[in-house]
Amino acid sequence: MSNSVANQRWKWGIVAVVILAAAWVGWKYPLNLGLDLQGGTRLILEAQDSPQTKVDNDAVEGTLAVIRNRIDGLGVSEPIIRRKGTRQIIVELPGIKNPEHAIAIIGDTALLEFIGAEWAPQEALSTENVALLAGEEARIAYFEEKDSQGKVNHKRPIFLKKTLLTGADLKLATPATDQYGKPAVAIEFTDTGAIKFRDATATLVGKPLAIVLDGKLISAPNVNEPIAGGKAQITGRFTVQEMRDLVIQLKAGSLPVPVKIVSKTIVGPTLGRDSIEKSKMAGLIGCLLVSLFMIAYYGWGGVVACVALILYMALCISSLKLFHATLTLTGIAGFILSIGVALDANIIIFERIKEELRGGKAVNDALVTGFSRAFVTVLDANLTTLMAAAVLFWLGTGTVRGFALTLSIGVLVSLFSAAIVTRLLLDWLKTRISSPETKLFRLGKR
C-alpha cells in the first residue's frame, strides 16, 4: 500500500511540475502567428540573368540560401522561403510592418567592393571627360558628406579606379561604433583577404580607399598607413538601422544573380483577426459538444476526460510557444484534430475498463487491467499518426509543416494526458463517490 501511495505522489508531482512549467512558458513566451493570421508580406522573386552569370539550378539555390540568411538576420518569426519553378522564389514574412525595408534587404545584390580611388577636382562635377581628368581609365562617383542629422551638405567628386577586394574576401561583419561613438560596421577579412587588404592599403597611402555597395559609394576613408591584421571598420555616418542592414547583407553574402520582385502581396491583419475569431468559436463549440457527449455517456468518467482535455489544450499551447512554432490556419486544424485524438484515447481506455467491470472485476483491478491492455492499442494508434505527421513535416513546406507540427505535439501530449492525468484523476475519484462500479462509467447493458 505504501508503494502505491508513493507511486501516486510521484505521479502527482510530475503533473504539478508540468502544469507549473506550462504556466511559466505560457506567461513568458508569445504565440507566433503565421502570415494568414497576423498579416505580413508575401513576395515572389525571379532570378535574372546578368552579364557575368546565367541563371541555373546552382545559381537559384545559392540565391535561396543568401535570402534565407538575410531574413534570419531580420528576425522574422518562422518565415516561409521556397522555390517556385526554375527561376522563382516565394518569400512569406509574417508580421512585417515595413515591407519596403524588407524588400530592400532581400532584393539588393549586396556586392561589396573595395576600390582604389583618388579625390577628383571640383570641376569633375560638371565635366563628361572623366578619363581625361583622371589621367587613366576611371569612373566618377560622388561622396556625400553629411551633417550630424544625416543630411547631405556637400558632394565631393572621387575617381574610382581598380577594384582591389570584394565581399568574397570577408570573413566577418559585426555592429560597432567609430571613434566618435557613431554607428559603424567592423569587418574582418579571410587570410587571403587580409593579405590583399594589406597590399592594397600599402599602395594607397595618402589616398582614399572607396567602399562601394551595389554600385553606391558608402565610405571613402583616407589611408594613412598600410593596414595589417585583416581587420578594418566601415564608417559613413550611418543610422543605427542602416548599420544593422549593412551587417545583415555582408554576413549573408551577395546574391549570385540579381533578383526581380514580380509580385508583392500585403496581407492585412483583418483577415487574420477574423480567422482567429472564427477558429476560436469553432474550437469552443467543438469542445463543448464533445464534453457534453462524454459526460452524458460516461458520467463521472466523462468529467475526468473533460478535465484532462482542458489540461491537454493548455499543455499543447504552451508546447507551441516553447518550440517557437508558428500557428497558422492549417495548424489550428491540426490542433483541433488532435483534440479528437486525445478523446479517442480516453474512449478506448474507458471502454476497456467497462468490459472488465462487466466481467465482474473490482474497480481497482478493472482500472489496472483496462489501462494496461487499452494503452497498447492507444500507443500503436498514436505512433502511426506520428509517423504520418513526420513524413508530412519532412516532405511538406510552409503550412503543411505547421499542420504536422501541431498534430505531433497534440499526439504526444495526449499520450501523457491519457497515461498519467486520466489515470490519476480516476484513482482519486473512485475513493470519493459511492458505488464507483456503476457511477464511474455509467455501467449498463448494451
C-alpha positions as CSV (number, residue, x, y, z in Angstrom):
1,M,0.0,0.0,0.0
2,S,2.8,2.3,0.9
3,N,4.4,1.7,-2.5
4,S,1.1,2.5,-4.2
5,V,0.8,5.8,-2.2
6,A,4.4,6.7,-3.1
7,N,3.8,5.9,-6.7
8,Q,0.7,8.2,-6.7
9,R,2.6,11.0,-5.1
10,W,5.4,10.7,-7.6
11,K,2.9,10.9,-10.5
12,W,1.1,13.9,-8.9
13,G,4.5,15.5,-8.5
14,I,5.2,15.1,-12.3
15,V,1.8,16.5,-13.2
16,A,2.3,19.5,-10.8
17,V,5.8,20.3,-12.3
18,V,4.4,20.0,-15.9
19,I,1.5,22.4,-15.1
20,L,3.8,24.9,-13.4
21,A,6.2,24.7,-16.4
22,A,3.4,25.1,-18.8
23,A,2.1,28.2,-16.9
24,W,5.5,29.7,-16.9
25,V,6.0,29.1,-20.6
26,G,2.6,30.5,-21.4
27,W,3.4,33.7,-19.5
28,K,7.0,34.0,-20.7
29,Y,6.7,33.4,-24.4
30,P,4.3,34.8,-27.1
31,L,2.4,32.6,-29.5
32,N,3.8,33.1,-33.0
33,L,1.1,33.6,-35.6
34,G,1.6,32.8,-39.3
35,L,1.1,35.1,-42.3
36,D,-2.6,34.1,-42.6
37,L,-3.4,35.0,-39.0
38,Q,-1.3,38.1,-38.2
39,G,-0.8,39.6,-41.7
40,G,2.5,40.3,-43.3
41,T,4.2,40.3,-46.8
42,R,4.3,37.7,-49.5
43,L,6.9,38.2,-52.2
44,I,7.6,36.3,-55.4
45,L,11.2,37.0,-56.7
46,E,12.6,35.9,-60.0
47,A,16.2,35.3,-60.7
48,Q,17.6,37.3,-63.6
49,D,20.5,36.7,-66.0
50,S,23.5,39.0,-65.6
51,P,26.5,39.6,-67.9
52,Q,28.6,37.6,-65.5
53,T,26.2,34.8,-64.6
54,K,23.4,32.9,-66.2
55,V,20.5,31.5,-64.2
56,D,20.8,27.8,-63.5
57,N,19.9,25.5,-60.7
58,D,23.0,26.2,-58.6
59,A,22.5,30.0,-59.0
60,V,18.9,29.8,-57.8
61,E,19.8,27.5,-54.9
62,G,22.6,29.9,-53.9
63,T,20.2,32.8,-54.1
64,L,17.8,30.9,-51.9
65,A,20.5,30.4,-49.3
66,V,21.5,34.0,-49.3
67,I,17.9,35.3,-49.0
68,R,17.3,32.8,-46.1
69,N,20.4,34.1,-44.3
70,R,19.3,37.7,-44.8
71,I,15.8,37.0,-43.5
72,D,17.2,35.3,-40.5
73,G,19.1,38.5,-39.7
74,L,15.8,40.4,-39.9
75,G,14.5,38.4,-37.0
76,V,11.3,37.3,-38.8
77,S,9.5,34.6,-36.9
78,E,9.1,31.4,-39.0
79,P,9.3,32.8,-42.5
80,I,8.5,30.6,-45.4
81,I,11.1,30.5,-48.2
82,R,10.7,28.1,-51.1
83,R,11.3,27.7,-54.8
84,K,8.7,28.0,-57.4
85,G,9.6,26.6,-60.8
86,T,13.1,27.1,-62.2
87,R,13.6,30.8,-61.5
88,Q,11.2,32.0,-58.9
89,I,11.4,32.1,-55.1
90,I,8.4,32.6,-52.8
91,V,9.0,34.5,-49.5
92,E,6.4,34.9,-46.8
93,L,7.2,37.2,-43.9
94,P,4.6,37.2,-41.1
95,G,4.3,40.4,-39.1
96,I,6.5,42.6,-41.3
97,K,5.1,46.1,-40.9
98,N,7.5,47.7,-43.3
99,P,7.7,45.6,-46.5
100,E,9.7,48.1,-48.5
101,H,12.5,47.8,-45.9
102,A,12.4,44.0,-46.1
103,I,12.4,44.1,-49.9
104,A,15.4,46.3,-50.0
105,I,17.4,44.0,-47.8
106,I,16.2,40.8,-49.6
107,G,16.5,42.0,-53.1
108,D,19.7,44.0,-53.1
109,T,22.7,42.2,-54.7
110,A,25.0,43.4,-51.8
111,L,28.1,43.3,-54.0
112,L,30.8,44.9,-51.8
113,E,33.9,46.4,-53.5
114,F,37.0,48.0,-52.1
115,I,38.3,50.2,-54.9
116,G,41.4,52.2,-55.2
117,A,40.4,55.8,-55.6
118,E,41.6,59.4,-55.9
119,W,39.8,62.6,-55.0
120,A,38.8,64.5,-58.1
121,P,38.9,68.2,-58.8
122,Q,35.7,70.0,-58.2
123,E,35.2,70.6,-61.9
124,A,34.6,66.9,-62.3
125,L,31.1,67.6,-61.1
126,S,30.2,69.1,-64.5
127,T,32.6,67.5,-67.0
128,E,32.0,64.5,-69.1
129,N,35.6,63.7,-69.9
130,V,36.3,61.9,-66.7
131,A,39.0,59.6,-68.1
132,L,41.0,62.7,-69.2
133,L,40.8,64.4,-65.8
134,A,41.8,61.2,-64.0
135,G,44.7,60.6,-66.4
136,E,43.7,57.0,-66.8
137,E,40.6,54.8,-67.2
138,A,38.2,55.6,-64.2
139,R,34.7,56.3,-63.3
140,I,33.4,59.1,-61.2
141,A,31.3,58.9,-58.1
142,Y,30.2,61.5,-55.6
143,F,30.9,61.1,-51.9
144,E,28.0,62.6,-49.9
145,E,29.2,64.4,-46.8
146,K,26.5,64.5,-44.1
147,D,26.0,66.7,-41.1
148,S,25.2,65.3,-37.6
149,Q,21.5,65.0,-38.5
150,G,22.3,62.8,-41.5
151,K,21.5,65.5,-44.1
152,V,23.8,65.8,-47.2
153,N,25.5,69.2,-47.1
154,H,28.2,68.6,-49.7
155,K,29.0,66.3,-52.6
156,R,32.7,65.6,-53.2
157,P,33.7,64.0,-56.6
158,I,36.0,61.0,-56.4
159,F,37.6,58.8,-59.2
160,L,37.0,55.1,-58.8
161,K,39.8,53.1,-60.4
162,K,40.6,49.4,-59.8
163,T,38.7,47.0,-57.6
164,L,41.1,45.6,-55.1
165,L,38.9,43.4,-52.9
166,T,35.3,42.3,-52.8
167,G,32.8,41.0,-50.2
168,A,34.0,37.5,-51.1
169,D,37.2,38.3,-49.1
170,L,35.2,39.0,-45.9
171,K,35.0,36.5,-43.0
172,L,33.0,38.5,-40.5
173,A,30.9,41.7,-40.2
174,T,29.6,43.0,-36.9
175,P,28.0,46.1,-35.5
176,A,30.4,48.6,-34.0
177,T,30.9,52.3,-33.3
178,D,33.6,54.7,-34.6
179,Q,35.9,56.9,-32.6
180,Y,33.0,59.5,-32.2
181,G,30.5,56.9,-31.0
182,K,28.7,56.8,-34.3
183,P,27.3,53.5,-35.8
184,A,29.9,51.7,-37.9
185,V,30.5,48.2,-39.2
186,A,33.5,46.2,-38.1
187,I,34.8,43.8,-40.7
188,E,37.4,41.0,-40.7
189,F,38.9,39.5,-43.8
190,T,39.8,36.0,-44.6
191,D,43.5,35.0,-44.5
192,T,43.8,35.6,-48.2
193,G,41.7,38.8,-48.0
194,A,43.9,40.1,-45.2
195,I,47.0,39.9,-47.4
196,K,45.1,41.6,-50.3
197,F,43.9,44.4,-47.9
198,R,47.4,44.9,-46.6
199,D,48.9,45.1,-50.1
200,A,46.1,47.4,-51.3
201,T,46.4,49.9,-48.4
202,A,50.2,49.9,-48.9
203,T,49.7,51.3,-52.4
204,L,47.1,53.8,-51.3
205,V,48.9,55.7,-48.5
206,G,47.7,59.3,-48.6
207,K,44.8,58.3,-50.9
208,P,41.2,57.2,-50.3
209,L,40.0,53.6,-50.4
210,A,36.5,53.7,-51.8
211,I,34.0,51.2,-50.3
212,V,31.1,50.6,-52.7
213,L,28.0,48.6,-52.1
214,D,25.9,47.7,-55.1
215,G,27.5,50.5,-57.1
216,K,26.8,53.1,-54.4
217,L,29.7,54.8,-52.6
218,I,29.1,54.4,-48.9
219,S,32.5,55.4,-47.5
220,A,35.9,56.7,-48.7
221,P,38.4,56.8,-45.8
222,N,41.9,58.1,-46.5
223,V,44.7,55.5,-45.9
224,N,47.3,56.8,-43.6
225,E,49.5,53.7,-43.4
226,P,49.3,50.1,-44.5
227,I,46.7,48.1,-42.5
228,A,47.8,44.7,-41.4
229,G,45.9,42.1,-39.3
230,G,42.9,41.7,-41.6
231,K,40.6,44.0,-39.6
232,A,39.0,47.3,-40.5
233,Q,36.0,49.4,-40.0
234,I,33.4,50.8,-42.4
235,T,32.1,54.3,-41.4
236,G,29.9,56.7,-43.2
237,R,27.6,58.5,-40.7
238,F,25.2,55.5,-40.8
239,T,22.0,55.5,-38.8
240,V,21.6,52.5,-36.5
241,Q,19.1,50.9,-38.9
242,E,21.5,51.4,-41.9
243,M,24.3,49.9,-39.9
244,R,22.2,46.8,-39.0
245,D,21.0,46.4,-42.6
246,L,24.6,46.5,-43.9
247,V,25.7,43.9,-41.3
248,I,22.9,41.6,-42.4
249,Q,23.8,41.9,-46.1
250,L,27.5,41.5,-45.6
251,K,27.1,38.5,-43.3
252,A,24.7,36.8,-45.7
253,G,26.9,37.5,-48.7
254,S,26.0,38.8,-52.1
255,L,23.3,37.3,-54.3
256,P,24.8,35.0,-57.1
257,V,22.4,36.6,-59.6
258,P,20.1,39.7,-59.5
259,V,16.5,39.2,-58.5
260,K,13.4,41.0,-59.5
261,I,10.2,41.4,-57.4
262,V,7.5,40.1,-59.7
263,S,4.7,40.0,-57.1
264,K,4.2,41.7,-53.8
265,T,1.1,41.0,-51.7
266,I,0.4,42.7,-48.4
267,V,-1.8,40.6,-46.2
268,G,-3.7,42.8,-43.7
269,P,-4.4,41.8,-40.1
270,T,-8.2,42.0,-40.6
271,L,-8.2,38.6,-42.3
272,G,-6.1,37.2,-39.5
273,R,-8.4,38.5,-36.7
274,D,-11.5,37.1,-38.5
275,S,-9.8,33.8,-38.9
276,I,-8.7,33.6,-35.3
277,E,-12.2,34.6,-34.0
278,K,-13.9,32.0,-36.2
279,S,-11.3,29.4,-35.2
280,K,-11.9,30.1,-31.5
281,M,-15.6,29.8,-32.0
282,A,-15.3,26.6,-33.9
283,G,-12.9,25.2,-31.2
284,L,-15.2,26.2,-28.3
285,I,-18.3,24.7,-30.0
286,G,-16.4,21.5,-30.8
287,C,-15.1,21.2,-27.2
288,L,-18.5,21.9,-25.7
289,L,-20.2,19.3,-27.9
290,V,-17.7,16.5,-27.2
291,S,-17.6,17.4,-23.5
292,L,-21.4,17.1,-23.3
293,F,-21.3,13.8,-25.1
294,M,-18.5,12.4,-22.8
295,I,-20.4,13.5,-19.6
296,A,-23.7,12.2,-20.9
297,Y,-22.3,8.8,-22.0
298,Y,-19.6,8.1,-19.4
299,G,-20.9,10.1,-16.3
300,W,-18.0,10.7,-13.8
301,G,-15.6,9.2,-16.3
302,G,-16.7,11.8,-18.8
303,V,-16.0,14.6,-16.3
304,V,-12.5,13.2,-15.8
305,A,-12.0,13.2,-19.6
306,C,-13.1,16.8,-19.8
307,V,-10.7,17.9,-17.0
308,A,-7.9,16.1,-18.8
309,L,-8.9,17.7,-22.0
310,I,-8.6,21.2,-20.6
311,L,-5.2,20.4,-19.3
312,Y,-4.3,18.9,-22.6
313,M,-5.2,22.1,-24.5
314,A,-3.2,24.2,-22.1
315,L,-0.1,22.0,-22.5
316,C,-0.4,22.0,-26.3
317,I,-0.5,25.8,-26.5
318,S,2.5,26.0,-24.1
319,S,4.4,23.5,-26.2
320,L,3.8,25.5,-29.3
321,K,5.2,28.6,-27.5
322,L,8.1,26.7,-26.1
323,F,9.2,25.4,-29.5
324,H,8.6,28.9,-31.1
325,A,6.2,27.2,-33.6
326,T,4.2,29.4,-35.9
327,L,0.4,28.8,-35.7
328,T,-1.4,29.0,-39.0
329,L,-5.0,28.2,-40.0
330,T,-3.9,24.7,-41.0
331,G,-2.0,24.4,-37.7
332,I,-5.3,25.2,-35.9
333,A,-6.9,22.5,-37.9
334,G,-4.2,20.1,-36.8
335,F,-4.7,21.2,-33.2
336,I,-8.5,20.6,-33.3
337,L,-7.9,17.3,-34.9
338,S,-5.5,16.3,-32.1
339,I,-8.3,17.1,-29.6
340,G,-10.3,14.3,-31.2
341,V,-7.2,12.0,-31.0
342,A,-6.9,12.8,-27.3
343,L,-10.6,12.0,-26.6
344,D,-10.2,8.8,-28.7
345,A,-7.5,7.6,-26.4
346,N,-9.8,8.1,-23.4
347,I,-12.7,6.4,-25.1
348,I,-10.6,3.3,-25.9
349,I,-9.4,3.1,-22.2
350,F,-12.9,3.7,-20.8
351,E,-14.5,1.1,-23.0
352,R,-11.8,-1.5,-22.0
353,I,-12.4,-0.7,-18.3
354,K,-16.2,-1.1,-18.7
355,E,-15.6,-4.5,-20.2
356,E,-13.5,-5.5,-17.2
357,L,-16.2,-4.2,-14.8
358,R,-19.0,-6.1,-16.7
359,G,-16.8,-9.2,-16.3
360,G,-17.2,-8.9,-12.6
361,K,-13.8,-7.4,-11.6
362,A,-13.5,-5.0,-8.8
363,V,-12.9,-1.3,-9.6
364,N,-9.2,-1.4,-8.7
365,D,-8.5,-4.5,-10.8
366,A,-10.6,-3.2,-13.7
367,L,-8.6,0.1,-13.8
368,V,-5.3,-1.7,-13.7
369,T,-6.2,-4.3,-16.4
370,G,-8.2,-1.8,-18.5
371,F,-5.4,0.7,-18.7
372,S,-2.6,-1.8,-19.3
373,R,-4.5,-3.5,-22.2
374,A,-6.0,-0.5,-23.7
375,F,-2.9,1.6,-23.6
376,V,-1.1,-0.8,-26.0
377,T,-3.8,-0.1,-28.6
378,V,-3.6,3.7,-27.9
379,L,0.1,3.7,-28.2
380,D,0.1,1.8,-31.6
381,A,-2.6,4.2,-33.0
382,N,-0.7,7.3,-31.9
383,L,2.6,6.0,-33.2
384,T,1.2,5.5,-36.7
385,T,-0.3,9.1,-36.5
386,L,3.2,10.4,-35.5
387,M,4.8,8.6,-38.4
388,A,2.4,10.2,-40.9
389,A,3.0,13.6,-39.3
390,A,6.7,13.1,-39.5
391,V,6.5,12.4,-43.2
392,L,4.4,15.5,-43.7
393,F,6.9,17.6,-41.8
394,W,9.8,16.2,-43.7
395,L,8.4,16.5,-47.2
396,G,6.0,19.3,-46.7
397,T,6.6,23.1,-46.8
398,G,5.0,26.1,-45.1
399,T,1.5,25.5,-43.7
400,V,1.7,21.7,-44.3
401,R,4.7,21.6,-41.9
402,G,2.7,23.7,-39.4
403,F,-0.2,21.2,-39.5
404,A,2.2,18.3,-39.0
405,L,3.9,20.0,-36.1
406,T,0.7,20.9,-34.2
407,L,-0.6,17.4,-34.8
408,S,2.6,15.8,-33.5
409,I,2.6,18.0,-30.4
410,G,-1.0,17.1,-29.8
411,V,-0.4,13.4,-30.1
412,L,2.5,13.4,-27.7
413,V,0.6,15.5,-25.1
414,S,-2.5,13.3,-25.5
415,L,-0.3,10.2,-24.6
416,F,0.8,12.0,-21.4
417,S,-2.7,13.1,-20.6
418,A,-4.2,9.6,-21.1
419,A,-1.4,7.6,-19.4
420,I,-0.9,9.8,-16.3
421,V,-3.5,12.5,-15.9
422,T,-6.6,10.5,-16.6
423,R,-5.4,7.6,-14.6
424,L,-4.6,9.8,-11.6
425,L,-8.0,11.5,-11.7
426,L,-9.8,8.2,-11.9
427,D,-7.9,6.8,-8.9
428,W,-8.7,9.9,-6.9
429,L,-12.3,9.9,-7.9
430,K,-13.1,6.3,-7.2
431,T,-12.5,6.9,-3.5
432,R,-14.8,9.8,-3.3
433,I,-18.0,8.6,-5.0
434,S,-20.4,5.9,-3.8
435,S,-20.8,2.8,-5.9
436,P,-17.9,3.6,-8.3
437,E,-18.5,0.3,-10.1
438,T,-21.7,1.7,-11.7
439,K,-21.3,5.5,-11.4
440,L,-17.7,5.9,-12.6
441,F,-18.6,5.0,-16.2
442,R,-22.4,4.6,-16.1
443,L,-22.1,0.9,-16.5
444,G,-25.1,-0.7,-18.1
445,K,-26.2,-3.2,-20.6
446,R,-25.6,-2.7,-24.3
